[in-house]
Amino acid sequence: MSRGSLVRHTITGVAGTCVAGLCAALGVPAYAAGSAAPAAPASPAVAAAPARWPARIAAVQHRRGPVTEVSRGCPGQNAEVEQAVDYPYVYETWIGCGGIGFARSADGGRTFGRAARVPGSGGSGFVRVGGRILPKSGWDPAIAVAPDGTVYVSYMIFRHGYDHPRVAVSRDHGASFARVAQVMPPARHRDNWGDRDFIAVAPDGTIYLTWDYGPSLRLPDANIVIQRSSDGGQRWSPITPVSPGYPSHGGDVAGPLLAGAGGRIDVLLWVDHDPGLRGYALPPGHDYFTSSADGGRTWSRPVAVGRPAGTDGSPFTTWIDADIAIDASGTLYATWDTQHPGGDIGWLSYSTDGGRTWSPARRVTPDHDQAEHIMAVAGGRPGIAYVGWLTGGPFFGVPSPRPFSQYLRVFSVRRGWLSAPIRVSLRSGNGRVWPGDTIGISLLPGRRVMLSWGSAVGGRVSQIWARQVRHP
């Protein structure tokens, strides 16, 4: 579990000013109310936002649907949403509802049914294990849909001495979940390290799940591993390391993935600065691409994505700094944000040769500040990508965080940006309330994009919101 994840499990929804005792326990600096946060380093020559957008971009009109409160009816904080689409069904899952929340739309995202808790994810309070603090409920949800319509919702849980993923299975388009499968680490390593899972289903129905694993909670030895199931999630393979340096020199925090035909798997690795880790297999503070052609048994040498743009990760980076997508022609897209130099900036890079080489980083976000940018990307028709981001905060570590707002941009490999930033959220959320580490983004028919995000609008309780945007 990264320092950021440890923080979020402990202080979800609290103000950005850290309680000194808690900060000391977590190894995070505290700032007294009204004091200045660390100044951003001097910025080198980075791509500045234009004072005026080109006429062809500024003139583009986008149709935006109504904003829907997806988590309505779930008490407490609701944050960290993930999304999947099997049109006309749209699925949302998040941390909330006393565990992991879930809601579905059967009309293409126009309306959502009543939110419910995913089976097996409930719990209240925290447990202290080896000096670490873990929630008794589930966290870090992910979601995928199989070609036959089966819905898989994965999440992390700590039970019986093991920190591991669970997978809830629905065979009726999310109306109910008939089974919950356990995805276990090696039995000899009790009180292991486990965090951020991602899930994908290949065209042949094989399920692949990556997660952040280390043999011990007491050591900062996180690694991205993968497990697979070929029988609908009933049985799972042993873990296979994806990131180099296993088990003591990984430093990896997240590994979002794509599952293709013939055993092809693409993973974007985020290697963070884990406190206390002595030596890294890959230089930290960057994202790396790796792929497998044999169902995850072996992996290609990782390729750095957008390294000249800067470094990501800091004591206050509590969100996921990596996302990956593919368009209809097979072009890959990666998004992330950097914190150094020049403040927090969101980026996009693409690959037209299966991830062997990547384009120079394209700046996505126009602002110049320390506000976090939670990035996500969806591939569209050939050569087109839709980039979403939630910006605000950071909710932890600064005395005056920015309100949270959701945005979208459209990118063309051939023509560059097809839109200026499109404001998706109607109202801004409280910058002192945690919105989660991820957002949801998917493509719908008719050049429509479905976005979902967490935000505390008009108070101190975060909810999950969703909205459609149509690009001409």
N, C-alpha and C positions, 0 to 999 in steps of 0.2 A: 504494500500500500504506500503510495507516495505521500510526502508530507502534506500536499494539497488535499488528498483524499482523507487523510487523518483529520485535518482541520474541518473538512466539510461534514464528516460524520459526527463531530462533536458539537459544532456551533451552528448548525443549520438555522438560518433565520435571524441570527443575532446581528447587532450593529457592527459596522466596520471597525470600530475602536475595540482593540483586543483587551480582555482582562489580563492584567500582568501575570497573575499566577498561572492561568491557562496557557498563555503564550510561552512562559518559561518551561512549562511541562512539555509543550510541543516543539520547543526549540525555535520559536518564531519571535522576532523582535516585536515589542509592544510600543505603541505611541499614545501618549496622553492626549485627551480630547483637546483640540485646538492647536496641537503641535503640527509641524510640517512633516509630511511623508518624505521619503528619500527623493531627491531631485532626479529627474531623468537625465541620463548622460547626454553629453553634447552630441548632436546628430550630424553624421556625415552627409554626403550628397545622397538623399533618398528621394524617390519620386514624390513630388508634392502634388496635392490635389489642385486641379485647375481652378482658377478664379471663376471661369465660366465654362460650362460644358459645351462641346461642339454642337452646332445647330442640329445635326442629324440625330444626336443623342437626346438633347434637351427637348426636342419636339415629340419624342415617342410618348404615347399615352398608354397607360396600363390600367386595365379594369381590375378593381379590387372588390372582393366580396365582403360580406359582414364578418366581424370578428366573433368567434364562438368561444365561450368558456367551457372547455372540454372537461375540466375536473370538478364541475359544479356538483355539490353534494358530498365531496370528500373533505372531512374536517382536517384542520392542521395545515402544515406546509405541503405544497405540491410543486415539484421541481424536477429538473433533469429529464426532459422528454426525449423519447426516440419514436420513430414513425416508420410504418410500412404500408404499402398500397397494393391491393389486389382488386383493381377496379371492378365494380363500383364500391368495394369495401376500402375504407381507410382506417388504419389501426394506430392508436396512440398508447404508449406505456411510459410510466414515469415513477419517480419516488414519491409516494403519497398514499392516501387511503389507509394509513396504518401499516404500510408495507410497500408493495408495488401496485400502483394504480393502473387501470386499463379501461379504455373506452373504444367503441367502434362506431363508424358511420357506414350505413348501408346505401347512402345516396350520393356517393362521390365527395363526401366531406362537407355537404351543406348543413347537415344536422348530425349530432352525436347522441347515442343512447346514454343511459345512466352509467356513471363511472362505478367501477367495482374494484375490489382487491383481488390480485392474482393469488390463487391458492398456494399455500405454503410459505408466503412471504411476510406474514404478520408477525408482530412482536412489539414490545415497548421497552424503552430504557436502553442501557448500554452495559457491556461487560468489559472488564479489564483483563487483558491477557498479556502477560509478559511485559507490562508497562505500557501496552497499547490499548486504545479505547475503540471498541467495535460495537456497532448497533446490534440489537437483538432481532431487528426486522431486516428485510431484504434491502439491497441497494444496487445501484448501477444496472438498470434494466437495459435490455436490447431486444430487438424483435425482427423476425424474418418470416416470409411466407413461402411455402413450397409450391412447386408447379401444380399440385393437386388441390391447392387451397388450404392446406393445413397451416395453422398459425403456431409459431414457436416464440415464446417469451422467455428469455433467459434473465437471470439476475444473480447477484452474489448473496451468500448467506453464511453465517457462522453457526455451526451446529456440531455438538459432540466432539469438540476439539479440532474441527477442520473448517477452514475458510475456503469455500468452493462455490462453483456455479450450480444453480438449479435451472431446469428447463420445464416450463409448463406448456402443455400441448392441447390445442383446440382443433377438433375436426369438423366443427360446425360454424366456421367463419367467425370465431370469437364469441359466439353466444354462450359458450361454457367451456371450461377446461376439464377434460376428463382424467388427465394424468399429469403428475409432476415427477420428472426424472432427476436423479442425483448425478452430477458430473464430478467425479472424485479425483483428488490428487493422490500421489503415492501414499499408501497407508502408513509407511514407516515415519512420515513427517507430520506429526501432530503439531497443532498450533502453528500452522504454516502461514505464510503471507499470501493473500489473495485479494485481487481488486479488478477493476474495469474489464468486463467481458463484452465481446461482440459476437454476433451470430449471423450466419449466412447459409443459404440452401442452394446447392448446385442443381442444374437442370435434371439430373438423374435422381434427385431427392436426397442425396447425401447431405447431412448437416455438418457444418464446421463451426467450431466455437473457439475463439481465442480469448485468453485472459492473462492477467498479470500475476505470476506465481513466483514464490520463493519458498525454500524449505523451512524457513523460520521467521516468525514475526519479530524476533529480537534483532534481526540483521537486515540491513537495507540491500537485499539481493534480489530485486524484482527482475523477472524475465518474462517475455511474451512466449506463451506455449499454446499449442493447438490440440484439440481433441475432436474426434469425428464419430458420427453414428450413421450407419447404413440401414437401420431398421426403425426409423421414425422416432429416434431418441430413447429407445428402450435400453440399449447397451452402448457404451462409449469406449473408445480406444484409450490406452494409456496416453499420458501427455508426451508430446514431441516438442522440443525447443524450436522456436522460430527465430529468435534473436540470438546472435553469437554471444559468447561469454557465459553461457549457462554452466553452473548455477550461481556463480559468485561475482560476475563482472558484467551483468547485463545493463542494469540501470534503466530498463524499459518500463514505460508507464501505460501505454495503450497500443493496441494493434488492430484498428479497424480493417475489415477484409471484404473482398469480393470473391465469390465462388462461381467459376465458369464450367464449361463442358470439359470432359476428358481429364478430370482431376486437376485443372488449372485453378490456382488460388493466388490472389494478389493481396499483399498486406503492406500497410504503411505503419512503420514503427516510429513511435515517439520516444526518444531517449532523453530523459530529464536529468537534472543535477540532483541525485539522491544524496542527502547528507550522510556522511560517514562511509560511503562506498569508496574503497581504495582501488582505483584503476577501473577503466571502462573498456569493453571490447570495441565500442564505437564512440567517437567524440560526443559528449553530451550536449544538449541544447539544440538538437537538430532532429529532423524527420528523415527516415530512410525507407526506401522501397525494396521489397524482396518478393519473390514469387516461387511457387512450387508447381511442377508439372506432373507430380505423382501423388496427388491427394494429401499433401502435407508431410510426406515422409522425408523429403530432402528439400533444401531451400537454396536459392541463388545467393550470390554475394550481395549484401545490401548496397544500394546506390543512394548517395545523399541527394535530397531534393531541396533545391533552393537555398543551399548553404550560404552563398554570398549575401542573402537578404538580411542576415543577422542571427541571433540566438534566441531560442524560446526557453521558457522556464525560469522561475524566480521563487523566493519563499512565499509569494502570494499568488502564484499561478495555481488556482484551485480548479481550473477547467481543463477539458481535454483539448490538446493542442494538435490534433491530427484528424483528417477525414479524407476519404478516397471515394471516387465514383468512376463510372465508365459510360460513354455515350453509345449510340446505336451503331457507330462504325468501329468501336473498339478503342477509341482514344481515352486514355486515362487522365483523370484530374485529381490533384491533391490540394487541400487547403490547410492552412495553419496560421498562427500569428506569432510574431516575435516581440520580445520585450526590450531587446537591446540591439543596436543603439536607436535612439530617437523616439522612445516611448513605445506603446503597444500598436502594432500594425498588422493587419490581416493580409494574407498573400494567397496567390493561386499559381500553380504550375501545371503543365500538361505534358503528356508523352504520347507520341504517335507510333512508337515502335515497341509496345508491350512493356514499357518501363525500363528499357535498357538505358535510355537517355531522357533527360527532362529539360523543358524549356526554361529560360531565365524566369525568375519569380516576377509575377505581375502584381503590383500593389492593388488591393481591392478596396480598402477602407481609406477615406479621405481625411479623417480627423488626425490631429496632432496632440496627443495627450496620453495619459496612463490608463485610460479606461480599457477594460478587457474586451476582447473580441472573440466570441465563441463562434467558430467558423464551421460551416457545413456546405457540401456541394452535392448536386444531382446532375447526372448526364442526361442530355436530351437527344434531339435528332443529330445526325453526323456533324461534328465540329462545334456543338453548342453545349455550354454548361451553365447551370443556374447556381449562383453562390449566395448563400444566406449567412447572416451573422447577427448575433445579439450583442449589443454593446452597452456598456455602463460600468458602474463600480470603479475599481474592484471593491467587492463588498467587504473585504477583509484587509486590514493593514493600513488604511488611509482614513483621515478624519472627515473628508468631504467627497465621498464617491459620487459619480454621475448617475442620474436616473437611467434605467435600462430601456432600450428601444430596439425593435427588430427591423432589419433591412434585407433587401434583395438586390442583386445585380445580375445581368445577363451577359455572357461572354461568348465570343466567336473566335475559334482558332484562326480563321482567315481574316477577319475584320477587326478583331480586338473587342473592346467593350461596346455592347449594343444598348446599354442603358446607363444613366447615372444611378446612384443609390436610390432605391425605391423604399419609401417609408411604409412598412407593413403594419406595425402596431399603431392603433389609434391613440392610445395614452401610454405615457412612460411609467415604468415601474420603479418602486423604491430602490435606490441604489445601495441601501444598507441591508437588504434582504436577499439571501442567496437564491438565484434563479435556476441553479443546476449547472452541470458541466457540459451539457450537450443541447442541441436543438434538433428539430425534425424537419426534413425537406424531402419531397418526392415530386415526381412529374405525373400529372394527370393528362388525359386526352385533351386535345384542343389547345395545346401550348399553355396549359394552366399549371401552376406550381402550387403545391400545398405546403404551407409552413406551420410549424408549431413551436412554442417557446414557453418558458416559465417566467413569471413576472408578478410582483406584488403591486397591483394597481389600486391606488386609493387607500392604502393601509400598510400593514406589516405581515400580511399572509399572502404567500405566493400561490398563484393558480396557473393552470395550463391553458394557453390560448391557441387558437388555430385560425388561419385565414387563407383564402385562395387569391392568387394574383395571376392575371392572364397577360402574357406578353404578345404583342401583335405579330 
